[in-house]
Amino acid sequence: MSETCEILVVGGGVAGLTATAAFADAGRRVTCVERAAPGAAAADTRTTAFLRPAVDLLTEIGVWPLLAGESAPLETMRLIDAGGRENRARETGDFHAEEVGEPPFGWNVANAAIRRALEERLAALPSAQVMNGAALDALTLRRDVAIARLSTGEVVRAKLVIGADGRDSRVRALSRIGARRWGYGQKALVCVVSHGRPHEAVSTEIHRVGGPFTLVPMADGPDPDGTPGPRSSVVWMERTAEADRLAALDDAAFEAALNERSLGILGRLRPVTARATWPIAGLIAHRLTAPRVALIAEAAHVVPPIGAQGLNMSLGDIAALVAATGEGEPGAPSALARYQRRWPELAARVAGIDALNRAAMTGAQPIRDLRRFGLGALIRVPPARRLAMRLGLGLR
Ligand SMILES: Cc1cc2nc3c(=O)[nH]c(=O)nc-3n(C[C@H](O)[C@H](O)[C@H](O)COP(=O)(O)OP(=O)(O)OC[C@H]3O[C@@H](n4cnc5c(N)ncnc54)[C@H](O)[C@@H]3O)c2cc1C
């Protein structure tokens, strides 16, 4: 069977589904192919902190209103340095949203809720079609069309193929776009916790060794006994061996480790979901485009999950690609050239997050002390403080 569409999106993760909704909302005929079966992403217990530019895009395409009541506002970012010889806070800095604009900074939402909202919106967009259980196998790129062969035997002809197929992107490989990739020997351990004290819309990042331990506010929900109350999501970055050790602890030992690392700032933390670990990597594609191809999201860039950047950058890609395409033909050389102009900004952001992550991982006491000094300067020097906040929020 052969099919023709304007845009073929390869990969139905959050980025691919958002791209599908954004282009279909703009009136384009879009097909999204996802190799996994429906429901395969249900085990994703992560949350995403959406910053303002990402929320603006999700609002424009009718997805954000479907998340009412499921997001928690983030009004303050608190950085705590606990990198001394003892496990206690030795420097604390609060960054308030009103210092750089209108509060809040952003909103935290469970990935499962985002996927549900995207699926609901896509079902209401007649020009969008999502095919599960269909992987891209081969791609022929011509001057005026891309021809994709799927694992189902189907052939799809499209004016533009969007590679949203993640860090091991087949679209990237088949269009011969190289990439630089590296590892950190680090994993993020993720779970949702209930806690005794309210989070007061403060997202807290505690630095010691191995990587930051972050508590991101969530909407209230039941604790392990079923009593409603405050909840946060934990992103705990550690060297791989330590993350694997923590993930393998029995429940009581894990809860004790969690409470020690959190310094007790929110009272007693109790896990309400299973733990999961995610390997941390970095990647930047050499280009964002090839003839009739545009890469977005983790197919183009992968960063460690610090400062809520990954998916926010990806939604920035989608907004940039929609703007570059305008009313013209998707995949036209001029549109792809406009989209390619985003590359230097992405490369700089990947490099900045890489440097931050390496500083956060360090175990060497002199560098930990330097980090404390850097945090102190960031907190007390107003221009440095505002610049760091604007960069962190994806603002120019
Ligand atoms: C612990 C953690 C916390 C994070 N927190 C945040 C946060 O707070 N804020 C933020 O902005 N970002 C955050 N991120 C980053 C964010 O989660 C990722 O950027 C995002 O999940 C990646 O989405 P994606 O759609 O690019 O890739 P993926 O989710 O990997 O999706 C790619 C999809 O393509 C499919 N696929 C692959 N190959 C093919 C093929 N050949 N044919 C068809 N389909 C294919 C795959 O099955 C998959 O579904 C976090 C990341 C981690 C690890």
PDBQT file of the ligand as one rigid body, heavy atoms in Angstrom, charges set to zero:
ROOT
HETATM    1  C1  LIG A 401      15.007  11.786  34.046  1.00  0.00    +0.000 C 
HETATM    2  C2  LIG A 401      14.642  12.787  32.990  1.00  0.00    +0.000 A 
HETATM    3  C3  LIG A 401      13.925  13.930  33.334  1.00  0.00    +0.000 A 
HETATM    4  C4  LIG A 401      13.623  14.890  32.353  1.00  0.00    +0.000 A 
HETATM    5  N1  LIG A 401      12.964  16.027  32.715  1.00  0.00    +0.000 NA
HETATM    6  C5  LIG A 401      12.743  16.985  31.788  1.00  0.00    +0.000 A 
HETATM    7  C6  LIG A 401      12.103  18.224  32.151  1.00  0.00    +0.000 A 
HETATM    8  O1  LIG A 401      11.713  18.461  33.304  1.00  0.00    +0.000 OA
HETATM    9  N2  LIG A 401      11.922  19.159  31.175  1.00  0.00    +0.000 N 
HETATM   10  C7  LIG A 401      12.333  18.945  29.881  1.00  0.00    +0.000 A 
HETATM   11  O2  LIG A 401      12.163  19.837  29.040  1.00  0.00    +0.000 OA
HETATM   12  N3  LIG A 401      12.904  17.776  29.513  1.00  0.00    +0.000 NA
HETATM   13  C8  LIG A 401      13.130  16.806  30.434  1.00  0.00    +0.000 A 
HETATM   14  N4  LIG A 401      13.729  15.637  30.064  1.00  0.00    +0.000 N 
HETATM   15  C9  LIG A 401      14.034  15.389  28.657  1.00  0.00    +0.000 C 
HETATM   16  C10 LIG A 401      12.848  14.778  27.933  1.00  0.00    +0.000 C 
HETATM   17  O3  LIG A 401      12.229  13.779  28.693  1.00  0.00    +0.000 OA
HETATM   18  C11 LIG A 401      13.296  14.211  26.616  1.00  0.00    +0.000 C 
HETATM   19  O4  LIG A 401      13.827  15.279  25.855  1.00  0.00    +0.000 OA
HETATM   20  C12 LIG A 401      12.155  13.616  25.868  1.00  0.00    +0.000 C 
HETATM   21  O5  LIG A 401      11.526  12.604  26.561  1.00  0.00    +0.000 OA
HETATM   22  C13 LIG A 401      12.660  13.046  24.570  1.00  0.00    +0.000 C 
HETATM   23  O6  LIG A 401      11.575  12.990  23.736  1.00  0.00    +0.000 OA
HETATM   24  P1  LIG A 401      11.720  12.580  22.215  1.00  0.00    +0.000 P 
HETATM   25  O7  LIG A 401      10.328  12.568  21.717  1.00  0.00    +0.000 OA
HETATM   26  O8  LIG A 401      12.739  13.395  21.508  1.00  0.00    +0.000 OA
HETATM   27  O9  LIG A 401      12.380  11.112  22.230  1.00  0.00    +0.000 OA
HETATM   28  P2  LIG A 401      11.770   9.719  22.681  1.00  0.00    +0.000 P 
HETATM   29  O10 LIG A 401      10.890   9.853  23.855  1.00  0.00    +0.000 OA
HETATM   30  O11 LIG A 401      12.938   8.795  22.748  1.00  0.00    +0.000 OA
HETATM   31  O12 LIG A 401      10.840   9.334  21.457  1.00  0.00    +0.000 OA
HETATM   32  C14 LIG A 401      11.331   8.780  20.262  1.00  0.00    +0.000 C 
HETATM   33  C15 LIG A 401      10.267   7.835  19.719  1.00  0.00    +0.000 C 
HETATM   34  O13 LIG A 401      10.648   7.396  18.417  1.00  0.00    +0.000 OA
HETATM   35  C16 LIG A 401      10.313   6.031  18.293  1.00  0.00    +0.000 C 
HETATM   36  N5  LIG A 401      11.174   5.468  17.229  1.00  0.00    +0.000 N 
HETATM   37  C17 LIG A 401      12.506   5.236  17.279  1.00  0.00    +0.000 A 
HETATM   38  N6  LIG A 401      12.939   4.747  16.114  1.00  0.00    +0.000 NA
HETATM   39  C18 LIG A 401      11.855   4.661  15.294  1.00  0.00    +0.000 A 
HETATM   40  C19 LIG A 401      11.668   4.233  13.951  1.00  0.00    +0.000 A 
HETATM   41  N7  LIG A 401      12.689   3.779  13.177  1.00  0.00    +0.000 N 
HETATM   42  N8  LIG A 401      10.423   4.281  13.410  1.00  0.00    +0.000 NA
HETATM   43  C20 LIG A 401       9.373   4.742  14.160  1.00  0.00    +0.000 A 
HETATM   44  N9  LIG A 401       9.500   5.165  15.456  1.00  0.00    +0.000 NA
HETATM   45  C21 LIG A 401      10.722   5.119  15.997  1.00  0.00    +0.000 A 
HETATM   46  C22 LIG A 401      10.576   5.442  19.669  1.00  0.00    +0.000 C 
HETATM   47  O14 LIG A 401       9.849   4.252  19.874  1.00  0.00    +0.000 OA
HETATM   48  C23 LIG A 401      10.104   6.576  20.580  1.00  0.00    +0.000 C 
HETATM   49  O15 LIG A 401       8.744   6.463  20.939  1.00  0.00    +0.000 OA
HETATM   50  C24 LIG A 401      14.039  14.668  31.019  1.00  0.00    +0.000 A 
HETATM   51  C25 LIG A 401      14.735  13.503  30.662  1.00  0.00    +0.000 A 
HETATM   52  C26 LIG A 401      15.048  12.567  31.633  1.00  0.00    +0.000 A 
HETATM   53  C27 LIG A 401      15.839  11.326  31.248  1.00  0.00    +0.000 C 
ENDROOT
TORSDOF 0
